[in-house]
Amino acid sequence: MTTDSGLAGRAFLIVMDSAGIGGAPDAARFFNDGTPDTGANTIGHIAVECAAGRAETGRSGPLRMPTLDALGLGAAIRLASGLEAPGLDATPQGLWGAATEVSRGKDTPSGHWELAGVPVPWDWHYFRAPVNSFPPDLVALVARAAGTEGILGNCHAPGTAIIERLGAEHLRTGWPICYTSADSVFQIAAHEERFGLDRLLQLCREIAPELHRMRVGRVIARPFVGEPGHFIRTPNRRDFAIAPPAAAILDRAQAAGRATHAIGKIGDIFSHRGIDHLHKGKDDAALMDHLIRLADEAGPGSLTFANFVEFDSLYGHRRDVAGYARALEWFDGRAGEFMARLRPGDLVLFTADHGNDPTFTGTDHTRERVPVLGGIVSAAGIGLNPVGQVGYVDVAASVAAHLGLPDQGPGRSFL
């Protein structure tokens, strides 16, 4: 859609990290603690728990998401999985559908890359062993780069738990805490003041090329502060991700002379490629402030790509149903503020990268379809447009079509 300036209307692509809606056709091929992901449904099951009165901490009653439900969230859940999500039963008034992933991972890079038009063409490398997870040559490489005699951890672990368990030994020895998860990641935790933030980032930067050659998706710096018994992670996390193997929607928009804005960890996920303006913050509230500001300030023809990570990092992995519900309701309220600031000709799409069902076994992501909600703003609002079952890559193709970018990549626009 073009404006009087000759540029396409603006596009806002917003990822609610891990907010899946169930129904992935290949869920049985993915596992949590040995249990297939069949039946996982992040938002749907949260709605069920809320309606049953089992998610009352800091909130109460049925799940309330009037902004996204009016666009078609409840309808998208029914389409994806057949589940009737209590409280999410509004008649859709916007663009709505459910997207299916083809990449062979249920992780952040796979989901975001494919939403941006680049399915992952390889299998990621995973460190499967729960203890002594890393090969000796990799342990030696990390120790050499850190200037230490060894590393701590070398196992699967939740980030906050391993800091509490090994933080004191880290302060005593100076050795970095290295751990992984069911994702294709190598994470390093270190005290931001005693070990040094710059030193931690340089360590991750130095070892990342070797991990990327192994097809490990991300090396993640996890700085923390405090004393034993009172350690807390800081907002200075940094992901060193392998670069997408082809031009993603950010690259394509930038090459066409469009201003590109990345909110949250989008910059890290795409190795800071195709990004003109990076907007970071200490939490999702700060990131939402950026998004609302850009609804006022982003120029004609621009692309804003945002990730809101706390659904996943604070509530999904910790299996905190009430916390996840609170975050969804907070996000929905602020999304309403954002939507009210959009201009005629703007495209907005709310989606997710994978699931992380807090009612499910284990603590890993869950393989799910994801919602696609939004539409093109007009003076009369956003018109009804059910798009049905689509692919992740169709999201990128639709953004590209709206921005007037050359047709490229495997997706097909649903606009």
C-alpha positions in Angstrom: 0.0 0.0 0.0 1.5 3.4 -1.0 1.2 6.8 0.6 1.3 10.3 -0.9 5.0 10.2 -0.4 5.3 7.3 -2.8 6.6 5.0 -0.1 4.7 2.0 1.1 2.8 2.3 4.4 4.7 1.4 7.5 5.0 -2.2 8.8 5.1 -3.4 12.4 6.0 -7.0 13.0 5.6 -7.9 16.7 6.7 -11.3 18.1 5.3 -12.4 21.5 8.1 -14.8 22.3 6.7 -18.3 22.9 3.0 -17.4 22.7 1.9 -20.5 20.7 -1.6 -21.7 20.1 -1.2 -25.5 19.7 -1.9 -27.8 16.8 1.5 -28.2 15.2 1.2 -31.1 12.8 4.6 -32.4 13.6 4.5 -31.9 17.4 5.0 -35.6 18.1 8.5 -35.3 16.7 9.5 -32.9 19.5 9.9 -33.7 23.1 9.9 -32.3 26.7 11.7 -34.6 29.2 10.8 -37.5 26.9 7.2 -36.5 26.4 6.1 -35.6 22.9 4.8 -32.0 22.5 1.5 -33.3 21.1 -1.3 -31.4 22.7 0.8 -28.4 23.9 -1.1 -25.1 23.6 0.4 -22.2 25.4 -2.3 -19.5 25.3 -5.1 -22.0 25.1 -4.1 -23.9 28.2 -3.4 -20.6 30.1 -6.9 -19.6 29.3 -8.2 -22.9 30.6 -6.3 -22.6 33.9 -7.4 -19.0 34.4 -11.1 -19.9 33.9 -10.7 -22.8 36.4 -9.3 -20.4 39.0 -5.8 -22.0 39.0 -3.9 -18.8 38.0 -4.9 -16.3 40.7 -1.5 -15.0 41.8 -1.5 -11.3 41.0 -4.6 -11.5 38.9 -8.0 -13.3 39.0 -10.7 -14.8 36.8 -10.8 -15.7 33.1 -7.9 -14.6 30.8 -8.7 -11.1 29.5 -7.1 -10.0 26.2 -9.8 -7.9 24.6 -7.4 -6.2 22.1 -5.9 -9.3 20.5 -9.1 -11.3 20.9 -11.0 -8.6 18.9 -8.5 -9.1 16.1 -9.1 -12.9 16.2 -7.0 -14.6 18.9 -9.7 -17.0 20.1 -10.6 -17.8 16.5 -7.0 -18.5 15.7 -6.7 -20.9 18.7 -9.7 -22.8 17.5 -8.4 -22.9 13.9 -4.9 -24.1 15.0 -5.9 -26.7 17.6 -9.7 -27.0 17.9 -9.5 -25.8 21.5 -12.2 -23.4 22.8 -10.2 -21.0 25.0 -12.4 -19.7 27.8 -12.7 -15.9 27.7 -11.3 -15.7 24.2 -14.5 -15.8 22.3 -14.9 -12.4 20.6 -16.2 -12.2 17.0 -13.0 -11.4 15.0 -12.7 -7.9 13.5 -9.3 -8.0 12.0 -6.8 -10.2 10.1 -6.4 -13.5 11.8 -5.0 -16.9 11.1 -2.5 -19.6 12.4 1.0 -20.1 11.1 2.9 -23.4 10.8 6.7 -23.7 10.9 8.8 -26.0 8.7 12.3 -25.4 10.2 13.4 -28.4 12.3 13.7 -26.5 15.6 11.5 -25.0 18.2 13.8 -22.2 19.1 14.2 -18.5 18.8 16.5 -18.3 15.7 14.4 -20.9 13.8 11.1 -19.1 14.5 12.3 -15.6 13.9 14.3 -16.4 10.8 11.4 -18.2 9.2 9.0 -15.4 10.1 11.5 -13.1 8.3 11.5 -15.3 5.2 14.5 -17.6 5.8 13.7 -21.2 6.9 16.6 -22.9 8.6 18.2 -25.2 6.0 20.2 -27.3 8.4 19.8 -29.3 11.6 21.0 -27.4 14.7 23.7 -29.0 16.9 22.5 -29.7 20.5 24.4 -30.7 23.5 22.3 -33.7 24.6 24.2 -35.0 27.7 22.7 -33.5 30.9 26.1 -33.4 32.6 29.5 -33.1 31.0 27.6 -31.7 28.1 30.5 -30.1 26.2 33.4 -32.0 24.4 36.8 -31.6 26.0 38.2 -29.5 23.1 35.4 -27.0 23.5 36.0 -26.8 27.3 39.7 -26.2 26.6 38.9 -23.5 24.1 36.6 -21.6 26.5 39.1 -21.8 29.3 41.9 -20.6 27.1 39.8 -17.6 25.9 38.8 -16.8 29.4 42.3 -17.1 30.8 41.3 -19.6 33.4 42.3 -23.2 34.2 38.8 -24.5 33.6 35.1 -23.8 33.5 32.2 -24.4 35.9 28.9 -26.0 35.1 29.3 -28.0 31.9 25.7 -29.2 32.1 22.0 -28.5 31.4 20.5 -26.0 33.8 18.1 -23.2 34.2 20.0 -19.9 34.2 18.9 -18.6 37.6 19.3 -21.9 39.3 22.9 -22.5 38.1 23.9 -19.0 39.2 22.6 -19.6 42.7 24.3 -23.0 42.8 27.7 -22.0 41.3 27.9 -18.2 41.8 30.0 -18.4 45.0 32.5 -20.8 43.4 32.6 -18.5 40.4 33.6 -15.6 42.7 36.2 -17.8 44.4 37.8 -19.3 41.3 37.1 -16.7 38.6 36.0 -19.5 36.3 33.1 -18.8 33.9 29.8 -20.7 34.4 29.0 -22.6 31.2 25.7 -24.3 30.6 23.1 -25.3 28.0 19.5 -26.4 27.6 17.4 -28.3 25.2 17.9 -25.4 22.7 21.0 -25.1 20.5 22.8 -22.7 22.8 26.0 -22.3 24.7 25.5 -19.9 27.7 28.1 -18.3 29.9 27.2 -16.6 33.2 29.7 -14.4 34.9 29.7 -11.7 37.6 29.4 -8.3 35.8 31.6 -6.6 38.3 34.1 -9.2 39.5 34.6 -11.0 36.2 33.8 -7.9 34.1 31.1 -7.3 31.6 33.5 -6.4 28.8 35.5 -9.5 29.5 32.4 -11.7 29.4 31.3 -10.2 26.1 34.7 -10.6 24.6 34.9 -14.2 25.7 31.6 -14.9 24.0 32.6 -13.0 20.9 35.9 -15.0 20.6 34.4 -18.5 20.9 31.2 -17.8 18.9 32.8 -18.6 15.5 33.7 -22.1 16.6 30.3 -22.7 18.0 28.7 -21.4 14.9 30.8 -23.8 12.8 29.3 -26.6 14.9 25.8 -25.2 14.0 25.1 -24.1 17.5 22.6 -21.3 17.1 23.7 -18.9 19.8 26.4 -18.1 22.3 24.7 -16.1 25.1 26.4 -13.9 27.7 24.5 -14.0 31.0 25.9 -11.3 33.3 24.8 -11.2 37.0 25.6 -9.2 40.1 25.2 -9.6 43.8 26.5 -11.8 46.5 25.9 -15.5 47.4 22.2 -16.0 48.2 21.3 -12.7 46.5 22.5 -13.0 42.8 20.4 -11.4 40.1 20.8 -11.3 36.4 21.3 -7.9 34.8 19.7 -6.6 31.6 23.1 -6.7 29.8 22.5 -10.1 28.2 23.9 -10.4 24.8 23.3 -13.1 22.2 26.0 -13.9 19.6 23.9 -15.7 17.0 24.8 -17.4 13.8 23.8 -15.2 10.8 20.9 -16.2 8.6 22.0 -17.9 5.5 20.0 -15.7 3.2 18.5 -12.2 3.1 15.8 -11.7 5.7 13.0 -9.2 5.6 15.2 -6.6 7.4 18.0 -7.0 4.8 15.5 -6.6 2.0 13.9 -3.6 3.5 17.2 -1.9 4.2 18.5 -2.7 0.7 15.4 -0.9 -0.7 16.2 2.2 1.3 13.6 1.7 4.0 14.4 2.6 7.6 14.5 -0.5 9.8 13.9 -0.5 13.5 14.7 -3.5 15.8 13.2 -3.6 19.3 14.6 -6.0 22.0 16.7 -8.9 21.0 15.9 -8.7 17.2 19.3 -7.3 16.6 21.1 -10.2 18.3 18.8 -12.8 16.5 19.8 -11.4 13.1 23.4 -10.7 13.9 22.7 -7.0 13.7 22.2 -7.3 9.9 19.8 -5.1 8.0 19.1 -2.9 11.1 19.4 0.9 11.0 18.1 1.7 14.5 18.3 -0.6 17.6 16.0 0.0 20.5 16.9 -1.9 23.7 15.5 -1.9 27.2 15.8 -3.5 30.6 12.5 -5.2 30.4 9.4 -5.7 28.2 7.8 -2.6 29.6 10.7 -0.5 28.3 10.5 -2.3 25.0 6.8 -1.5 24.8 7.5 2.2 25.4 9.8 2.0 22.3 7.1 0.4 20.2 4.5 3.0 21.2 7.0 5.8 20.5 7.8 4.4 17.1 4.1 4.3 16.3 4.4 8.1 16.5 7.9 8.6 15.1 8.7 5.9 12.6 8.8 7.3 9.1 6.8 6.4 6.0 7.8 3.0 4.4 9.7 1.9 7.6 9.8 -1.6 9.1 9.7 -2.1 12.8 10.4 -5.6 14.0 10.0 -6.2 17.8 10.5 -9.1 20.2 8.9 -9.3 23.7 10.9 -12.0 25.5 9.6 -12.1 29.0 6.6 -14.4 28.2 9.3 -17.0 27.5 12.2 -16.2 29.8 10.3 -15.3 33.0 7.1 -17.5 32.8 7.2 -20.2 30.1 10.5 -21.8 31.1 9.6 -21.4 34.8 6.2 -23.0 34.2 4.5 -20.0 35.9 0.9 -20.0 34.6 -0.3 -17.0 36.6 2.8 -15.0 35.7 2.3 -15.8 32.0 -1.3 -14.8 32.2 -0.4 -11.5 33.9 2.1 -10.8 31.2 -0.4 -11.5 28.4 -3.0 -9.3 30.0 -0.5 -6.5 30.5 0.7 -6.8 26.9 -2.8 -6.7 25.6 -3.6 -3.5 27.4 -0.4 -1.8 26.0 -1.1 -3.2 22.6 -4.4 -1.3 22.6 -2.4 1.9 23.3 -0.1 1.1 20.4 -2.9 0.3 18.0 -4.6 3.6 18.8 -1.5 5.5 17.5 -1.2 3.8 14.1 -2.0 5.6 10.9 -4.1 4.7 7.9 -1.9 2.6 5.6 0.1 1.0 8.5 0.3 -2.8 8.6 0.6 -4.5 12.0 1.0 -8.2 12.6 1.2 -9.8 16.0 2.7 -13.3 16.0 5.0 -15.7 18.0 8.1 -17.8 17.2 7.2 -21.1 19.0 5.4 -22.2 22.1 6.3 -22.6 25.8 3.3 -24.1 27.4 3.6 -23.5 31.2 1.1 -26.3 31.9 3.3 -28.8 30.1 5.9 -31.2 31.4 9.6 -30.2 31.4 10.9 -26.7 30.9 11.6 -26.6 27.2 9.8 -24.8 24.4 6.9 -26.6 22.8 6.2 -27.2 19.1 3.1 -25.3 18.2 1.4 -23.2 15.6 1.4 -19.5 16.3 -1.2 -16.7 15.9 -1.1 -14.2 13.1 -3.3 -11.2 14.1 -3.6 -7.6 12.9 -4.2 -6.0 9.5 -3.9 -2.8 7.6 -5.2 0.3 9.3 -7.8 2.5 7.5 -9.8 5.4 8.6 -12.6 2.9 9.5 -10.2 0.7 11.5 -8.9 -2.8 10.6 -11.2 -4.8 8.4 -12.1 -8.4 8.9 -9.7 -10.7 7.0 -9.5 -14.4 7.9 -6.4 -15.7 6.3 -6.6 -19.3 7.6 -3.7 -21.7 7.9 -0.5 -20.0 6.6 3.2 -20.6 6.8 5.7 -18.6 8.9 7.4 -17.5 5.6 4.0 -16.0 4.5 4.4 -13.5 7.3 7.6 -12.1 5.6 6.0 -12.3 2.2 3.1 -10.2 3.4 5.3 -7.6 5.0 7.4 -7.4 1.9 4.2 -7.0 -0.3 2.9 -4.2 1.9 6.3 -2.4 1.8 6.4 -2.8 -2.0 9.6 -4.8 -1.9 10.6 -7.1 -4.8 9.1 -10.6 -4.6 11.8 -12.8 -3.1 11.9 -15.9 -0.9 9.6 -18.9 -0.4 6.5 -17.2 1.1 3.2 -16.0 -0.3 1.5 -12.8 0.8 -1.9 -13.3 2.5 -2.8 -9.6 2.3 
